[in-house]
Amino acid sequence: MPPSEDIHPSEDEHPLHSLLDQGAPPRPKRPGSNRPPSLTVTTERKWWQQWRGNARFLCDGKLMLGVHCDQLWVTGSLILGTWLLFLVFVAPNYTGWWCVGVGAAMLVLCLVTLAETAVTEPGIIPPQPRSDAAEGMSASTRGKLNYCITCHIVRPPRAKHCRHCNVCVRRFDHHCPWIGNCIGHRNYRSFLRFLIVLALSACYVCVLSAIHALTRLGNVGPEDLTSQSGVPGSEYVSPFLGVWALLVTAIVGGLLLLHMYLLFQGQTTNEFLKGEPVHVRGRVMRKCLLLWCERLPPSLLPPFDEYPTQDDVDANAKRATATLESLSDFDCVYT
């Protein structure tokens, strides 16, 4: 399978891209903060305790969630509540267990794909130590370098800084508050899976709820519905679920169609909204194969649930020196 760079050949061509694969030093110290200096990595605290982004950590750093993890619980509750109402009040009115079985399977798929998207690291680029050389550059020079003044890194093409998570993300698509995480290079595939499963699930609930509601109102329809009285309360729940699921189907289905269009165009949501140029048109089947079959790039972040070693501390100082020297060289080229 060809590498994903065939779609976006310029993504890994930046001369300073190799600096991004060397670890995750903390963010710089802010005025008035009691945090350790930006060049300090201590072996007395775990990586997640020294992280400068806005991520939320669970299980002592073993699980990282986005900054809007509260909205993630809301999304999961809405999905779970909708399916429970359907499985309790609507599905039992149909003869056989096929309706309940399919509904239970779709519920599990919705929750699994939601959790996968939320906990998958989107492609965060580790912040680098503050560079005096970069801070002294002109704005035009920093723009040519695609330099982030918050993370103090030279970003590869298509990487953007998320103001919510306060980190730079490779091939940044957008920040999704309903999932609570950024959508980027490493979790875009799981995000599309979630949209597909959610759209199909909403359509399934909408159709079966509408059939049941119309059958109860007019006493017409499938024999297995008209020949029984139905579950008590279902005559009120099924119309509500039909309307609610129709709304979800329209919204999620429209969002899914938008992302299919952007995939074929070779654009991210961020690039589309900002009117940035299309990278590669055509080769639709090739893009789909690469999206679903390519191996995910490795994460650049350290193991958050572990303590930094002395080698990590030494490497942090070396990264600072390498960043300063490289940026000084670029300053001479562009000024």
C-alpha positions as CSV (number, residue, x, y, z in Angstrom):
1,M,0.0,0.0,0.0
2,P,1.5,3.3,-1.0
3,P,2.1,5.8,1.8
4,S,-0.5,8.5,2.6
5,E,1.9,11.2,1.5
6,D,0.9,10.3,-2.1
7,I,-2.3,12.2,-1.5
8,H,-0.5,15.2,0.1
9,P,3.0,15.0,-1.1
10,S,4.1,18.2,0.6
11,E,3.1,17.2,4.1
12,D,6.5,15.8,5.3
13,E,8.8,17.8,3.1
14,H,9.6,20.6,5.7
15,P,13.3,20.6,6.6
16,L,12.4,20.9,10.3
17,H,9.9,18.1,10.3
18,S,12.4,15.7,11.7
19,L,12.6,17.7,14.9
20,L,9.0,16.8,15.7
21,D,9.8,13.1,16.1
22,Q,12.0,13.5,19.1
23,G,9.6,13.6,22.1
24,A,7.4,16.0,24.1
25,P,9.0,18.7,26.2
26,P,6.6,20.9,28.2
27,R,5.2,24.2,27.2
28,P,7.0,27.4,28.1
29,K,6.6,29.1,31.5
30,R,4.1,31.9,31.6
31,P,4.5,35.1,33.6
32,G,3.2,34.6,37.1
33,S,3.0,30.8,36.8
34,N,4.6,28.5,39.4
35,R,5.2,25.8,36.8
36,P,8.7,24.7,36.2
37,P,10.7,26.5,33.4
38,S,10.1,25.3,29.8
39,L,13.5,23.7,29.6
40,T,13.0,21.6,32.7
41,V,11.8,18.1,32.6
42,T,11.8,16.5,36.0
43,T,12.0,12.8,36.7
44,E,10.0,13.2,39.9
45,R,6.6,13.7,38.1
46,K,5.0,11.6,35.4
47,W,4.7,13.0,31.8
48,W,1.0,13.7,32.1
49,Q,1.7,15.8,35.2
50,Q,4.0,18.0,33.2
51,W,1.9,18.3,30.1
52,R,1.1,21.9,29.1
53,G,-1.9,21.3,26.9
54,N,-5.6,21.4,28.0
55,A,-6.2,17.7,27.8
56,R,-7.9,15.7,30.6
57,F,-6.1,12.6,31.9
58,L,-7.8,9.6,33.5
59,C,-6.4,6.5,35.2
60,D,-3.1,8.2,36.2
61,G,-2.3,9.2,32.6
62,K,-3.2,6.0,30.9
63,L,-6.2,7.7,29.2
64,M,-6.1,11.1,27.6
65,L,-9.4,12.9,26.6
66,G,-9.9,16.3,25.0
67,V,-10.7,19.5,26.8
68,H,-14.4,19.2,26.2
69,C,-14.8,15.8,27.7
70,D,-18.0,16.9,29.5
71,Q,-19.8,17.3,26.1
72,L,-18.5,13.8,25.3
73,W,-20.6,12.4,28.2
74,V,-23.6,14.4,26.9
75,T,-23.2,12.8,23.4
76,G,-22.9,9.3,24.9
77,S,-26.0,9.9,27.1
78,L,-28.1,11.1,24.1
79,I,-27.1,8.0,22.1
80,L,-27.7,5.6,24.9
81,G,-31.0,7.2,25.9
82,T,-32.4,7.2,22.4
83,W,-31.5,3.5,21.9
84,L,-32.9,2.5,25.3
85,L,-36.2,4.2,24.5
86,F,-36.3,2.4,21.1
87,L,-35.4,-1.0,22.5
88,V,-37.9,-0.8,25.4
89,F,-40.9,0.8,23.8
90,V,-40.7,0.3,20.0
91,A,-38.6,-2.8,19.1
92,P,-40.6,-5.3,21.2
93,N,-43.7,-4.5,19.1
94,Y,-42.1,-6.2,16.1
95,T,-42.4,-10.0,15.9
96,G,-39.2,-11.8,16.5
97,W,-35.9,-10.7,17.9
98,W,-34.4,-9.3,14.7
99,C,-35.4,-5.7,15.6
100,V,-34.0,-5.9,19.1
101,G,-30.8,-7.7,17.9
102,V,-30.0,-5.2,15.2
103,G,-30.7,-2.3,17.5
104,A,-28.5,-3.6,20.3
105,A,-25.7,-4.2,17.7
106,M,-26.0,-0.7,16.4
107,L,-26.0,0.7,19.9
108,V,-22.7,-1.0,20.7
109,L,-21.2,0.2,17.4
110,C,-22.2,3.8,18.1
111,L,-20.6,3.8,21.6
112,V,-17.5,1.9,20.5
113,T,-16.8,4.3,17.5
114,L,-17.5,7.3,19.7
115,A,-15.1,6.1,22.4
116,E,-12.5,5.3,19.7
117,T,-12.6,8.8,18.2
118,A,-12.5,10.4,21.6
119,V,-9.5,8.6,23.1
120,T,-7.4,8.3,19.9
121,E,-4.7,10.9,20.0
122,P,-5.4,13.1,16.9
123,G,-1.8,13.7,15.9
124,I,-0.6,16.3,18.5
125,I,2.8,17.8,17.8
126,P,4.8,18.1,21.1
127,P,5.5,21.6,22.1
128,Q,9.2,22.7,22.0
129,P,11.2,24.9,24.4
130,R,10.9,28.6,23.9
131,S,13.3,29.9,21.2
132,D,14.7,33.5,21.5
133,A,15.8,33.2,17.9
134,A,12.3,32.6,16.7
135,E,10.8,35.2,19.0
136,G,13.1,37.8,17.5
137,M,12.1,37.0,13.9
138,S,9.8,39.2,11.9
139,A,6.1,38.1,11.5
140,S,6.7,37.5,7.8
141,T,9.6,35.1,8.5
142,R,7.6,33.2,11.1
143,G,4.8,33.0,8.6
144,K,7.1,31.4,5.9
145,L,8.3,29.0,8.5
146,N,4.7,28.2,9.6
147,Y,6.0,28.8,13.2
148,C,3.6,28.5,16.1
149,I,4.3,31.2,18.8
150,T,2.4,29.2,21.4
151,C,3.9,25.7,21.0
152,H,7.3,27.2,19.7
153,I,7.5,24.7,16.8
154,V,7.8,24.8,13.1
155,R,4.7,23.1,11.9
156,P,4.6,20.8,8.9
157,P,2.2,21.7,6.1
158,R,-1.6,21.4,7.0
159,A,-0.9,21.3,10.7
160,K,-2.8,23.9,12.8
161,H,-3.0,25.1,16.3
162,C,-6.2,24.3,18.1
163,R,-7.1,27.2,20.5
164,H,-9.4,24.8,22.5
165,C,-6.8,22.1,23.2
166,N,-3.9,24.6,23.0
167,V,-1.8,22.2,20.9
168,C,-0.8,21.9,17.3
169,V,-2.3,18.9,15.4
170,R,-1.0,17.3,12.2
171,R,-3.5,17.6,9.3
172,F,-5.9,19.4,11.5
173,D,-9.5,19.0,10.4
174,H,-11.6,20.6,13.2
175,H,-12.2,20.6,16.9
176,C,-15.4,18.7,17.6
177,P,-17.0,19.7,21.0
178,W,-19.5,16.8,20.8
179,I,-16.7,14.3,20.8
180,G,-14.5,16.6,23.1
181,N,-11.4,16.1,21.0
182,C,-9.6,17.5,17.9
183,I,-10.1,15.6,14.7
184,G,-6.8,15.2,12.9
185,H,-4.5,12.8,11.1
186,R,-4.7,9.9,13.5
187,N,-8.4,9.9,14.4
188,Y,-10.1,11.2,11.2
189,R,-10.8,7.6,10.0
190,S,-12.5,6.7,13.3
191,F,-14.5,9.9,13.2
192,L,-15.9,9.0,9.7
193,R,-16.7,5.5,11.1
194,F,-18.7,7.1,13.9
195,L,-20.6,9.4,11.5
196,I,-21.5,6.4,9.2
197,V,-22.7,4.3,12.1
198,L,-24.6,7.1,13.7
199,A,-26.3,8.1,10.5
200,L,-27.4,4.5,9.8
201,S,-28.6,4.0,13.4
202,A,-30.7,7.2,13.3
203,C,-32.2,6.2,10.0
204,Y,-33.0,2.8,11.4
205,V,-34.7,4.2,14.5
206,C,-36.6,6.8,12.4
207,V,-38.1,4.3,10.0
208,L,-39.2,1.7,12.5
209,S,-40.5,4.3,14.9
210,A,-42.5,6.0,12.1
211,I,-43.9,2.7,10.9
212,H,-45.0,1.8,14.4
213,A,-46.5,5.3,15.1
214,L,-48.5,5.3,11.8
215,T,-49.7,1.8,12.4
216,R,-51.0,2.6,15.9
217,L,-52.8,5.7,14.7
218,G,-54.5,4.3,11.7
219,N,-54.6,0.6,12.5
220,V,-53.0,-0.1,9.2
221,G,-49.6,-1.5,8.3
222,P,-47.7,-4.7,9.0
223,E,-49.8,-7.5,10.4
224,D,-47.3,-8.2,13.2
225,L,-48.0,-4.6,14.5
226,T,-51.8,-4.3,14.0
227,S,-52.5,-7.7,15.5
228,Q,-51.2,-6.8,19.0
229,S,-51.8,-4.0,21.5
230,G,-48.2,-3.0,21.8
231,V,-46.0,-2.0,24.7
232,P,-47.8,0.4,27.1
233,G,-46.6,3.9,26.4
234,S,-45.2,3.1,23.0
235,E,-47.9,5.2,21.3
236,Y,-46.3,8.3,22.8
237,V,-42.7,7.3,22.5
238,S,-42.6,6.2,18.9
239,P,-43.8,9.5,17.4
240,F,-41.2,11.4,19.5
241,L,-38.4,9.0,18.5
242,G,-39.4,9.2,14.8
243,V,-39.2,13.0,14.8
244,W,-36.0,13.1,16.9
245,A,-34.2,10.4,14.8
246,L,-35.3,12.2,11.6
247,L,-33.6,15.4,12.9
248,V,-30.4,13.5,13.8
249,T,-30.4,11.7,10.4
250,A,-30.6,15.0,8.6
251,I,-27.9,16.7,10.6
252,V,-25.4,13.7,10.7
253,G,-26.2,12.7,7.2
254,G,-25.5,16.2,5.9
255,L,-22.2,16.3,7.9
256,L,-21.2,12.9,6.5
257,L,-21.9,14.1,2.9
258,L,-19.8,17.2,3.5
259,H,-16.8,15.1,4.7
260,M,-17.2,12.8,1.7
261,Y,-17.0,15.9,-0.6
262,L,-14.0,17.2,1.3
263,L,-12.3,13.8,1.0
264,F,-12.7,13.8,-2.7
265,Q,-11.6,17.4,-2.9
266,G,-8.5,16.7,-0.8
267,Q,-9.4,19.4,1.8
268,T,-9.8,19.4,5.5
269,T,-12.8,21.2,7.1
270,N,-10.4,23.9,8.4
271,E,-9.1,24.5,4.9
272,F,-12.6,24.5,3.4
273,L,-13.9,27.1,5.8
274,K,-10.8,29.3,5.3
275,G,-11.0,29.0,1.5
276,E,-7.5,27.5,1.3
277,P,-6.6,25.8,-2.1
278,V,-7.4,22.2,-2.8
279,H,-4.4,19.9,-2.6
280,V,-5.2,17.1,-4.9
281,R,-8.3,16.5,-7.0
282,G,-9.3,13.2,-8.6
283,R,-8.1,9.7,-7.8
284,V,-11.2,9.1,-5.7
285,M,-10.8,5.3,-5.2
286,R,-7.1,5.8,-4.4
287,K,-8.0,8.3,-1.7
288,C,-10.7,6.0,-0.2
289,L,-8.3,3.1,-0.1
290,L,-5.6,5.1,1.6
291,L,-8.1,6.5,4.1
292,W,-9.4,3.1,5.2
293,C,-6.3,0.9,4.6
294,E,-3.2,3.0,5.4
295,R,-1.4,2.4,8.7
296,L,-1.9,5.1,11.2
297,P,1.2,7.2,11.8
298,P,2.8,6.7,15.2
299,S,2.1,9.1,18.0
300,L,4.8,11.7,18.8
301,L,3.7,11.9,22.4
302,P,5.6,10.2,25.3
303,P,3.9,7.5,27.5
304,F,2.1,9.8,29.8
305,D,1.7,7.2,32.6
306,E,5.4,6.8,33.0
307,Y,8.2,8.9,34.6
308,P,10.7,10.6,32.3
309,T,14.2,9.1,32.5
310,Q,17.5,10.9,32.7
311,D,17.9,10.3,29.0
312,D,14.6,12.2,28.4
313,V,16.0,15.1,30.5
314,D,19.2,15.2,28.5
315,A,17.3,14.9,25.2
316,N,15.2,17.9,26.2
317,A,18.2,20.1,26.5
318,K,19.5,18.8,23.1
319,R,16.2,19.6,21.5
320,A,16.4,23.2,22.7
321,T,19.8,23.6,21.2
322,A,18.8,22.0,17.9
323,T,15.7,24.2,17.7
324,L,17.7,27.3,18.3
325,E,20.4,26.4,15.7
326,S,17.9,25.4,13.1
327,L,15.8,28.5,13.5
328,S,18.9,30.7,13.4
329,D,19.8,29.1,10.1
330,F,16.3,29.8,8.7
331,D,16.5,33.3,9.9
332,C,19.6,33.9,7.8
333,V,17.9,32.4,4.8
334,Y,14.6,34.3,5.0
335,T,15.9,37.7,6.2
